[in-house]
Amino acid sequence: MTTNQKEKLQVRKLTFSGLFLALCLVLPFLTGQIPQIGQALSPMHIPVLLCGFLCGWPWGLAVGFIAPLLRSVLFGMPVMFPGAVAMAFELATYGALAGWLHRKLPKKPAMIYVTLIISMIAGRVVWGIARLIFAGIAGNAFTWAMFIGGAVTNAIPGIILHIVLIPVLVMALERAGLSLNRE
């Protein structure tokens, strides 16, 4: 790949990442209108995962880390500490692992599901560790029940949505030639 081609690829990755970051800011407004499950759909997770899959791990990590912090600063939701800060680590893990695993694993549709599930589990574990550390700093408790409730029970609608939606979108975007996760 020539230097000019590498530069064009980086500009495309930056442009797509900006689009995914904008989606992270806007999607919660749309899903927030759905009574009782809107927030549980985890709308910010979708663009971060797509960014990792399509642009690669560094871009997915950056968008994942920045999105909840920027949304907190701009709109006050999620609340900065501990919510947005813990979520920044969670989403950074999603984006980084999705991009890294998608590049390393065989290019088969089943591997998209494997990558997605591993990324989602790891992100939730990182979120739990971050919440535990922040609770300790603040002098609060963070129990196993709180972890299960926040990472699994309350997140079931989002988990289902992501497992159904993300692989379909990744395969469609790759077929359309929009995957930049190379090099």
PyMOL commands that place a pseudoatom at each C-alpha (Angstrom):
pseudoatom trace, name=CA, resn=MET, resi=1, chain=A, elem=C, hetatm=0, pos=[0.000, 0.000, 0.000]
pseudoatom trace, name=CA, resn=THR, resi=2, chain=A, elem=C, hetatm=0, pos=[1.414, 3.371, -0.988]
pseudoatom trace, name=CA, resn=THR, resi=3, chain=A, elem=C, hetatm=0, pos=[1.680, 6.314, 1.378]
pseudoatom trace, name=CA, resn=ASN, resi=4, chain=A, elem=C, hetatm=0, pos=[-1.147, 8.070, -0.455]
pseudoatom trace, name=CA, resn=GLN, resi=5, chain=A, elem=C, hetatm=0, pos=[-3.403, 5.011, -0.094]
pseudoatom trace, name=CA, resn=LYS, resi=6, chain=A, elem=C, hetatm=0, pos=[-2.571, 4.756, 3.621]
pseudoatom trace, name=CA, resn=GLU, resi=7, chain=A, elem=C, hetatm=0, pos=[-3.434, 8.426, 4.113]
pseudoatom trace, name=CA, resn=LYS, resi=8, chain=A, elem=C, hetatm=0, pos=[-6.756, 8.013, 2.285]
pseudoatom trace, name=CA, resn=LEU, resi=9, chain=A, elem=C, hetatm=0, pos=[-7.552, 4.966, 4.424]
pseudoatom trace, name=CA, resn=GLN, resi=10, chain=A, elem=C, hetatm=0, pos=[-6.811, 6.919, 7.616]
pseudoatom trace, name=CA, resn=VAL, resi=11, chain=A, elem=C, hetatm=0, pos=[-9.059, 9.787, 6.467]
pseudoatom trace, name=CA, resn=ARG, resi=12, chain=A, elem=C, hetatm=0, pos=[-11.869, 7.311, 5.743]
pseudoatom trace, name=CA, resn=LYS, resi=13, chain=A, elem=C, hetatm=0, pos=[-11.411, 5.707, 9.183]
pseudoatom trace, name=CA, resn=LEU, resi=14, chain=A, elem=C, hetatm=0, pos=[-11.490, 9.144, 10.831]
pseudoatom trace, name=CA, resn=THR, resi=15, chain=A, elem=C, hetatm=0, pos=[-14.636, 10.085, 8.897]
pseudoatom trace, name=CA, resn=PHE, resi=16, chain=A, elem=C, hetatm=0, pos=[-16.427, 6.827, 9.761]
pseudoatom trace, name=CA, resn=SER, resi=17, chain=A, elem=C, hetatm=0, pos=[-15.340, 7.150, 13.399]
pseudoatom trace, name=CA, resn=GLY, resi=18, chain=A, elem=C, hetatm=0, pos=[-16.771, 10.666, 13.518]
pseudoatom trace, name=CA, resn=LEU, resi=19, chain=A, elem=C, hetatm=0, pos=[-20.041, 9.323, 12.149]
pseudoatom trace, name=CA, resn=PHE, resi=20, chain=A, elem=C, hetatm=0, pos=[-20.107, 6.556, 14.751]
pseudoatom trace, name=CA, resn=LEU, resi=21, chain=A, elem=C, hetatm=0, pos=[-19.362, 9.067, 17.524]
pseudoatom trace, name=CA, resn=ALA, resi=22, chain=A, elem=C, hetatm=0, pos=[-22.250, 11.253, 16.308]
pseudoatom trace, name=CA, resn=LEU, resi=23, chain=A, elem=C, hetatm=0, pos=[-24.531, 8.198, 16.359]
pseudoatom trace, name=CA, resn=CYS, resi=24, chain=A, elem=C, hetatm=0, pos=[-23.466, 7.554, 19.967]
pseudoatom trace, name=CA, resn=LEU, resi=25, chain=A, elem=C, hetatm=0, pos=[-24.685, 11.028, 20.847]
pseudoatom trace, name=CA, resn=VAL, resi=26, chain=A, elem=C, hetatm=0, pos=[-27.990, 10.821, 18.942]
pseudoatom trace, name=CA, resn=LEU, resi=27, chain=A, elem=C, hetatm=0, pos=[-29.250, 7.222, 19.311]
pseudoatom trace, name=CA, resn=PRO, resi=28, chain=A, elem=C, hetatm=0, pos=[-30.038, 7.499, 23.053]
pseudoatom trace, name=CA, resn=PHE, resi=29, chain=A, elem=C, hetatm=0, pos=[-32.515, 10.286, 22.221]
pseudoatom trace, name=CA, resn=LEU, resi=30, chain=A, elem=C, hetatm=0, pos=[-34.363, 7.930, 19.874]
pseudoatom trace, name=CA, resn=THR, resi=31, chain=A, elem=C, hetatm=0, pos=[-34.422, 4.859, 22.105]
pseudoatom trace, name=CA, resn=GLY, resi=32, chain=A, elem=C, hetatm=0, pos=[-35.200, 6.981, 25.168]
pseudoatom trace, name=CA, resn=GLN, resi=33, chain=A, elem=C, hetatm=0, pos=[-38.683, 7.454, 23.720]
pseudoatom trace, name=CA, resn=ILE, resi=34, chain=A, elem=C, hetatm=0, pos=[-39.443, 3.729, 24.137]
pseudoatom trace, name=CA, resn=PRO, resi=35, chain=A, elem=C, hetatm=0, pos=[-41.082, 3.297, 27.541]
pseudoatom trace, name=CA, resn=GLN, resi=36, chain=A, elem=C, hetatm=0, pos=[-39.397, 0.988, 30.062]
pseudoatom trace, name=CA, resn=ILE, resi=37, chain=A, elem=C, hetatm=0, pos=[-36.773, -0.552, 27.743]
pseudoatom trace, name=CA, resn=GLY, resi=38, chain=A, elem=C, hetatm=0, pos=[-35.317, 2.431, 25.859]
pseudoatom trace, name=CA, resn=GLN, resi=39, chain=A, elem=C, hetatm=0, pos=[-32.244, 2.777, 28.049]
pseudoatom trace, name=CA, resn=ALA, resi=40, chain=A, elem=C, hetatm=0, pos=[-31.863, -0.997, 28.379]
pseudoatom trace, name=CA, resn=LEU, resi=41, chain=A, elem=C, hetatm=0, pos=[-31.315, -1.218, 24.603]
pseudoatom trace, name=CA, resn=SER, resi=42, chain=A, elem=C, hetatm=0, pos=[-27.826, 0.221, 25.178]
pseudoatom trace, name=CA, resn=PRO, resi=43, chain=A, elem=C, hetatm=0, pos=[-27.934, 2.412, 22.069]
pseudoatom trace, name=CA, resn=MET, resi=44, chain=A, elem=C, hetatm=0, pos=[-24.395, 3.802, 22.450]
pseudoatom trace, name=CA, resn=HIS, resi=45, chain=A, elem=C, hetatm=0, pos=[-22.961, 0.290, 22.269]
pseudoatom trace, name=CA, resn=ILE, resi=46, chain=A, elem=C, hetatm=0, pos=[-24.140, -0.244, 18.675]
pseudoatom trace, name=CA, resn=PRO, resi=47, chain=A, elem=C, hetatm=0, pos=[-22.042, 2.454, 16.945]
pseudoatom trace, name=CA, resn=VAL, resi=48, chain=A, elem=C, hetatm=0, pos=[-19.018, 1.636, 19.105]
pseudoatom trace, name=CA, resn=LEU, resi=49, chain=A, elem=C, hetatm=0, pos=[-19.155, -2.043, 18.156]
pseudoatom trace, name=CA, resn=LEU, resi=50, chain=A, elem=C, hetatm=0, pos=[-19.660, -1.157, 14.496]
pseudoatom trace, name=CA, resn=CYS, resi=51, chain=A, elem=C, hetatm=0, pos=[-16.718, 1.233, 14.653]
pseudoatom trace, name=CA, resn=GLY, resi=52, chain=A, elem=C, hetatm=0, pos=[-14.480, -1.493, 16.042]
pseudoatom trace, name=CA, resn=PHE, resi=53, chain=A, elem=C, hetatm=0, pos=[-15.607, -4.025, 13.443]
pseudoatom trace, name=CA, resn=LEU, resi=54, chain=A, elem=C, hetatm=0, pos=[-15.349, -1.670, 10.483]
pseudoatom trace, name=CA, resn=CYS, resi=55, chain=A, elem=C, hetatm=0, pos=[-12.535, 0.752, 11.362]
pseudoatom trace, name=CA, resn=GLY, resi=56, chain=A, elem=C, hetatm=0, pos=[-10.309, -1.375, 13.590]
pseudoatom trace, name=CA, resn=TRP, resi=57, chain=A, elem=C, hetatm=0, pos=[-9.377, -1.588, 17.235]
pseudoatom trace, name=CA, resn=PRO, resi=58, chain=A, elem=C, hetatm=0, pos=[-7.701, 1.834, 17.761]
pseudoatom trace, name=CA, resn=TRP, resi=59, chain=A, elem=C, hetatm=0, pos=[-10.703, 3.681, 16.348]
pseudoatom trace, name=CA, resn=GLY, resi=60, chain=A, elem=C, hetatm=0, pos=[-13.216, 1.523, 18.214]
pseudoatom trace, name=CA, resn=LEU, resi=61, chain=A, elem=C, hetatm=0, pos=[-11.293, 2.069, 21.444]
pseudoatom trace, name=CA, resn=ALA, resi=62, chain=A, elem=C, hetatm=0, pos=[-11.172, 5.855, 20.933]
pseudoatom trace, name=CA, resn=VAL, resi=63, chain=A, elem=C, hetatm=0, pos=[-14.844, 6.240, 20.001]
pseudoatom trace, name=CA, resn=GLY, resi=64, chain=A, elem=C, hetatm=0, pos=[-15.866, 3.921, 22.837]
pseudoatom trace, name=CA, resn=PHE, resi=65, chain=A, elem=C, hetatm=0, pos=[-13.896, 5.866, 25.420]
pseudoatom trace, name=CA, resn=ILE, resi=66, chain=A, elem=C, hetatm=0, pos=[-14.871, 9.346, 24.223]
pseudoatom trace, name=CA, resn=ALA, resi=67, chain=A, elem=C, hetatm=0, pos=[-18.599, 8.789, 23.536]
pseudoatom trace, name=CA, resn=PRO, resi=68, chain=A, elem=C, hetatm=0, pos=[-20.027, 8.457, 27.083]
pseudoatom trace, name=CA, resn=LEU, resi=69, chain=A, elem=C, hetatm=0, pos=[-17.768, 11.205, 28.439]
pseudoatom trace, name=CA, resn=LEU, resi=70, chain=A, elem=C, hetatm=0, pos=[-18.707, 13.609, 25.646]
pseudoatom trace, name=CA, resn=ARG, resi=71, chain=A, elem=C, hetatm=0, pos=[-22.396, 12.751, 25.960]
pseudoatom trace, name=CA, resn=SER, resi=72, chain=A, elem=C, hetatm=0, pos=[-22.215, 13.370, 29.700]
pseudoatom trace, name=CA, resn=VAL, resi=73, chain=A, elem=C, hetatm=0, pos=[-20.569, 16.768, 29.181]
pseudoatom trace, name=CA, resn=LEU, resi=74, chain=A, elem=C, hetatm=0, pos=[-23.000, 17.817, 26.433]
pseudoatom trace, name=CA, resn=PHE, resi=75, chain=A, elem=C, hetatm=0, pos=[-26.282, 16.412, 27.737]
pseudoatom trace, name=CA, resn=GLY, resi=76, chain=A, elem=C, hetatm=0, pos=[-25.717, 15.411, 31.367]
pseudoatom trace, name=CA, resn=MET, resi=77, chain=A, elem=C, hetatm=0, pos=[-26.487, 11.756, 30.632]
pseudoatom trace, name=CA, resn=PRO, resi=78, chain=A, elem=C, hetatm=0, pos=[-25.076, 9.412, 31.595]
pseudoatom trace, name=CA, resn=VAL, resi=79, chain=A, elem=C, hetatm=0, pos=[-24.062, 11.050, 34.863]
pseudoatom trace, name=CA, resn=MET, resi=80, chain=A, elem=C, hetatm=0, pos=[-20.292, 11.609, 34.714]
pseudoatom trace, name=CA, resn=PHE, resi=81, chain=A, elem=C, hetatm=0, pos=[-19.201, 9.764, 37.861]
pseudoatom trace, name=CA, resn=PRO, resi=82, chain=A, elem=C, hetatm=0, pos=[-19.350, 6.870, 38.179]
pseudoatom trace, name=CA, resn=GLY, resi=83, chain=A, elem=C, hetatm=0, pos=[-21.668, 6.177, 35.228]
pseudoatom trace, name=CA, resn=ALA, resi=84, chain=A, elem=C, hetatm=0, pos=[-20.014, 7.770, 32.195]
pseudoatom trace, name=CA, resn=VAL, resi=85, chain=A, elem=C, hetatm=0, pos=[-16.483, 7.074, 33.418]
pseudoatom trace, name=CA, resn=ALA, resi=86, chain=A, elem=C, hetatm=0, pos=[-17.157, 3.360, 33.983]
pseudoatom trace, name=CA, resn=MET, resi=87, chain=A, elem=C, hetatm=0, pos=[-19.045, 3.224, 30.697]
pseudoatom trace, name=CA, resn=ALA, resi=88, chain=A, elem=C, hetatm=0, pos=[-16.049, 4.789, 28.922]
pseudoatom trace, name=CA, resn=PHE, resi=89, chain=A, elem=C, hetatm=0, pos=[-13.897, 1.832, 29.956]
pseudoatom trace, name=CA, resn=GLU, resi=90, chain=A, elem=C, hetatm=0, pos=[-16.657, -0.619, 29.022]
pseudoatom trace, name=CA, resn=LEU, resi=91, chain=A, elem=C, hetatm=0, pos=[-17.232, 0.832, 25.559]
pseudoatom trace, name=CA, resn=ALA, resi=92, chain=A, elem=C, hetatm=0, pos=[-13.504, 1.227, 24.896]
pseudoatom trace, name=CA, resn=THR, resi=93, chain=A, elem=C, hetatm=0, pos=[-13.176, -2.500, 25.586]
pseudoatom trace, name=CA, resn=TYR, resi=94, chain=A, elem=C, hetatm=0, pos=[-16.089, -3.250, 23.229]
pseudoatom trace, name=CA, resn=GLY, resi=95, chain=A, elem=C, hetatm=0, pos=[-14.614, -1.233, 20.389]
pseudoatom trace, name=CA, resn=ALA, resi=96, chain=A, elem=C, hetatm=0, pos=[-11.037, -2.419, 20.856]
pseudoatom trace, name=CA, resn=LEU, resi=97, chain=A, elem=C, hetatm=0, pos=[-11.856, -6.118, 21.158]
pseudoatom trace, name=CA, resn=ALA, resi=98, chain=A, elem=C, hetatm=0, pos=[-14.396, -6.074, 18.327]
pseudoatom trace, name=CA, resn=GLY, resi=99, chain=A, elem=C, hetatm=0, pos=[-11.826, -4.529, 16.004]
pseudoatom trace, name=CA, resn=TRP, resi=100, chain=A, elem=C, hetatm=0, pos=[-8.881, -6.647, 17.104]
pseudoatom trace, name=CA, resn=LEU, resi=101, chain=A, elem=C, hetatm=0, pos=[-10.707, -9.998, 17.138]
pseudoatom trace, name=CA, resn=HIS, resi=102, chain=A, elem=C, hetatm=0, pos=[-12.499, -9.311, 13.855]
pseudoatom trace, name=CA, resn=ARG, resi=103, chain=A, elem=C, hetatm=0, pos=[-9.150, -8.724, 12.187]
pseudoatom trace, name=CA, resn=LYS, resi=104, chain=A, elem=C, hetatm=0, pos=[-7.442, -11.757, 13.759]
pseudoatom trace, name=CA, resn=LEU, resi=105, chain=A, elem=C, hetatm=0, pos=[-10.156, -14.415, 13.534]
pseudoatom trace, name=CA, resn=PRO, resi=106, chain=A, elem=C, hetatm=0, pos=[-11.108, -16.198, 10.289]
pseudoatom trace, name=CA, resn=LYS, resi=107, chain=A, elem=C, hetatm=0, pos=[-13.408, -14.223, 7.990]
pseudoatom trace, name=CA, resn=LYS, resi=108, chain=A, elem=C, hetatm=0, pos=[-16.511, -16.355, 8.501]
pseudoatom trace, name=CA, resn=PRO, resi=109, chain=A, elem=C, hetatm=0, pos=[-19.965, -15.130, 9.532]
pseudoatom trace, name=CA, resn=ALA, resi=110, chain=A, elem=C, hetatm=0, pos=[-19.878, -17.290, 12.681]
pseudoatom trace, name=CA, resn=MET, resi=111, chain=A, elem=C, hetatm=0, pos=[-16.718, -15.477, 13.805]
pseudoatom trace, name=CA, resn=ILE, resi=112, chain=A, elem=C, hetatm=0, pos=[-18.612, -12.169, 13.817]
pseudoatom trace, name=CA, resn=TYR, resi=113, chain=A, elem=C, hetatm=0, pos=[-20.887, -13.656, 16.493]
pseudoatom trace, name=CA, resn=VAL, resi=114, chain=A, elem=C, hetatm=0, pos=[-17.912, -15.039, 18.424]
pseudoatom trace, name=CA, resn=THR, resi=115, chain=A, elem=C, hetatm=0, pos=[-16.176, -11.651, 18.288]
pseudoatom trace, name=CA, resn=LEU, resi=116, chain=A, elem=C, hetatm=0, pos=[-19.333, -9.837, 19.351]
pseudoatom trace, name=CA, resn=ILE, resi=117, chain=A, elem=C, hetatm=0, pos=[-20.051, -12.118, 22.306]
pseudoatom trace, name=CA, resn=ILE, resi=118, chain=A, elem=C, hetatm=0, pos=[-16.456, -12.062, 23.576]
pseudoatom trace, name=CA, resn=SER, resi=119, chain=A, elem=C, hetatm=0, pos=[-16.398, -8.260, 23.255]
pseudoatom trace, name=CA, resn=MET, resi=120, chain=A, elem=C, hetatm=0, pos=[-19.697, -7.901, 25.105]
pseudoatom trace, name=CA, resn=ILE, resi=121, chain=A, elem=C, hetatm=0, pos=[-18.637, -10.190, 27.954]
pseudoatom trace, name=CA, resn=ALA, resi=122, chain=A, elem=C, hetatm=0, pos=[-15.236, -8.514, 28.326]
pseudoatom trace, name=CA, resn=GLY, resi=123, chain=A, elem=C, hetatm=0, pos=[-16.790, -5.040, 28.222]
pseudoatom trace, name=CA, resn=ARG, resi=124, chain=A, elem=C, hetatm=0, pos=[-19.243, -5.912, 30.963]
pseudoatom trace, name=CA, resn=VAL, resi=125, chain=A, elem=C, hetatm=0, pos=[-16.479, -7.392, 33.116]
pseudoatom trace, name=CA, resn=VAL, resi=126, chain=A, elem=C, hetatm=0, pos=[-14.416, -4.210, 32.644]
pseudoatom trace, name=CA, resn=TRP, resi=127, chain=A, elem=C, hetatm=0, pos=[-17.488, -2.132, 33.531]
pseudoatom trace, name=CA, resn=GLY, resi=128, chain=A, elem=C, hetatm=0, pos=[-17.937, -4.172, 36.723]
pseudoatom trace, name=CA, resn=ILE, resi=129, chain=A, elem=C, hetatm=0, pos=[-14.281, -3.772, 37.705]
pseudoatom trace, name=CA, resn=ALA, resi=130, chain=A, elem=C, hetatm=0, pos=[-14.446, -0.027, 37.046]
pseudoatom trace, name=CA, resn=ARG, resi=131, chain=A, elem=C, hetatm=0, pos=[-17.638, 0.312, 39.102]
pseudoatom trace, name=CA, resn=LEU, resi=132, chain=A, elem=C, hetatm=0, pos=[-16.070, -1.693, 41.935]
pseudoatom trace, name=CA, resn=ILE, resi=133, chain=A, elem=C, hetatm=0, pos=[-12.985, 0.552, 41.960]
pseudoatom trace, name=CA, resn=PHE, resi=134, chain=A, elem=C, hetatm=0, pos=[-15.058, 3.743, 41.773]
pseudoatom trace, name=CA, resn=ALA, resi=135, chain=A, elem=C, hetatm=0, pos=[-17.373, 2.540, 44.545]
pseudoatom trace, name=CA, resn=GLY, resi=136, chain=A, elem=C, hetatm=0, pos=[-14.314, 1.904, 46.716]
pseudoatom trace, name=CA, resn=ILE, resi=137, chain=A, elem=C, hetatm=0, pos=[-12.961, 5.382, 45.975]
pseudoatom trace, name=CA, resn=ALA, resi=138, chain=A, elem=C, hetatm=0, pos=[-16.313, 6.950, 46.824]
pseudoatom trace, name=CA, resn=GLY, resi=139, chain=A, elem=C, hetatm=0, pos=[-16.714, 4.795, 49.945]
pseudoatom trace, name=CA, resn=ASN, resi=140, chain=A, elem=C, hetatm=0, pos=[-19.783, 3.023, 48.552]
pseudoatom trace, name=CA, resn=ALA, resi=141, chain=A, elem=C, hetatm=0, pos=[-20.623, -0.628, 48.068]
pseudoatom trace, name=CA, resn=PHE, resi=142, chain=A, elem=C, hetatm=0, pos=[-20.765, -2.411, 44.726]
pseudoatom trace, name=CA, resn=THR, resi=143, chain=A, elem=C, hetatm=0, pos=[-22.109, -5.895, 45.279]
pseudoatom trace, name=CA, resn=TRP, resi=144, chain=A, elem=C, hetatm=0, pos=[-22.256, -8.986, 43.105]
pseudoatom trace, name=CA, resn=ALA, resi=145, chain=A, elem=C, hetatm=0, pos=[-26.039, -8.460, 42.826]
pseudoatom trace, name=CA, resn=MET, resi=146, chain=A, elem=C, hetatm=0, pos=[-25.466, -4.914, 41.567]
pseudoatom trace, name=CA, resn=PHE, resi=147, chain=A, elem=C, hetatm=0, pos=[-23.044, -6.230, 38.945]
pseudoatom trace, name=CA, resn=ILE, resi=148, chain=A, elem=C, hetatm=0, pos=[-25.445, -8.949, 37.734]
pseudoatom trace, name=CA, resn=GLY, resi=149, chain=A, elem=C, hetatm=0, pos=[-28.309, -6.454, 37.675]
pseudoatom trace, name=CA, resn=GLY, resi=150, chain=A, elem=C, hetatm=0, pos=[-26.377, -3.808, 35.752]
pseudoatom trace, name=CA, resn=ALA, resi=151, chain=A, elem=C, hetatm=0, pos=[-24.386, -6.036, 33.415]
pseudoatom trace, name=CA, resn=VAL, resi=152, chain=A, elem=C, hetatm=0, pos=[-26.888, -8.805, 32.712]
pseudoatom trace, name=CA, resn=THR, resi=153, chain=A, elem=C, hetatm=0, pos=[-30.459, -8.584, 34.019]
pseudoatom trace, name=CA, resn=ASN, resi=154, chain=A, elem=C, hetatm=0, pos=[-31.173, -4.956, 33.114]
pseudoatom trace, name=CA, resn=ALA, resi=155, chain=A, elem=C, hetatm=0, pos=[-29.186, -5.297, 29.879]
pseudoatom trace, name=CA, resn=ILE, resi=156, chain=A, elem=C, hetatm=0, pos=[-31.076, -8.277, 28.390]
pseudoatom trace, name=CA, resn=PRO, resi=157, chain=A, elem=C, hetatm=0, pos=[-33.014, -6.201, 25.798]
pseudoatom trace, name=CA, resn=GLY, resi=158, chain=A, elem=C, hetatm=0, pos=[-29.756, -4.613, 24.615]
pseudoatom trace, name=CA, resn=ILE, resi=159, chain=A, elem=C, hetatm=0, pos=[-27.889, -7.914, 24.568]
pseudoatom trace, name=CA, resn=ILE, resi=160, chain=A, elem=C, hetatm=0, pos=[-30.601, -9.456, 22.378]
pseudoatom trace, name=CA, resn=LEU, resi=161, chain=A, elem=C, hetatm=0, pos=[-30.714, -6.398, 20.094]
pseudoatom trace, name=CA, resn=HIS, resi=162, chain=A, elem=C, hetatm=0, pos=[-26.935, -6.397, 19.653]
pseudoatom trace, name=CA, resn=ILE, resi=163, chain=A, elem=C, hetatm=0, pos=[-26.710, -10.124, 18.908]
pseudoatom trace, name=CA, resn=VAL, resi=164, chain=A, elem=C, hetatm=0, pos=[-29.463, -9.793, 16.291]
pseudoatom trace, name=CA, resn=LEU, resi=165, chain=A, elem=C, hetatm=0, pos=[-28.494, -6.438, 14.745]
pseudoatom trace, name=CA, resn=ILE, resi=166, chain=A, elem=C, hetatm=0, pos=[-24.690, -6.069, 14.821]
pseudoatom trace, name=CA, resn=PRO, resi=167, chain=A, elem=C, hetatm=0, pos=[-23.703, -9.189, 12.803]
pseudoatom trace, name=CA, resn=VAL, resi=168, chain=A, elem=C, hetatm=0, pos=[-26.296, -8.396, 10.124]
pseudoatom trace, name=CA, resn=LEU, resi=169, chain=A, elem=C, hetatm=0, pos=[-25.040, -4.810, 9.830]
pseudoatom trace, name=CA, resn=VAL, resi=170, chain=A, elem=C, hetatm=0, pos=[-21.377, -5.853, 9.795]
pseudoatom trace, name=CA, resn=MET, resi=171, chain=A, elem=C, hetatm=0, pos=[-21.967, -8.426, 7.046]
pseudoatom trace, name=CA, resn=ALA, resi=172, chain=A, elem=C, hetatm=0, pos=[-24.025, -5.965, 4.981]
pseudoatom trace, name=CA, resn=LEU, resi=173, chain=A, elem=C, hetatm=0, pos=[-21.482, -3.156, 5.337]
pseudoatom trace, name=CA, resn=GLU, resi=174, chain=A, elem=C, hetatm=0, pos=[-18.612, -5.494, 4.495]
pseudoatom trace, name=CA, resn=ARG, resi=175, chain=A, elem=C, hetatm=0, pos=[-20.451, -6.730, 1.408]
pseudoatom trace, name=CA, resn=ALA, resi=176, chain=A, elem=C, hetatm=0, pos=[-20.904, -3.089, 0.421]
pseudoatom trace, name=CA, resn=GLY, resi=177, chain=A, elem=C, hetatm=0, pos=[-17.126, -2.624, 0.679]
pseudoatom trace, name=CA, resn=LEU, resi=178, chain=A, elem=C, hetatm=0, pos=[-17.278, -0.317, 3.696]
pseudoatom trace, name=CA, resn=SER, resi=179, chain=A, elem=C, hetatm=0, pos=[-15.005, -2.278, 6.023]
pseudoatom trace, name=CA, resn=LEU, resi=180, chain=A, elem=C, hetatm=0, pos=[-11.748, -0.436, 6.675]
pseudoatom trace, name=CA, resn=ASN, resi=181, chain=A, elem=C, hetatm=0, pos=[-10.397, -2.880, 9.264]
pseudoatom trace, name=CA, resn=ARG, resi=182, chain=A, elem=C, hetatm=0, pos=[-7.204, -3.748, 7.472]
pseudoatom trace, name=CA, resn=GLU, resi=183, chain=A, elem=C, hetatm=0, pos=[-3.612, -2.708, 8.029]
for i in range(1, 183): cmd.bond("trace and resi %d" % i, "trace and resi %d" % (i + 1))
show_as sticks, trace
zoom trace
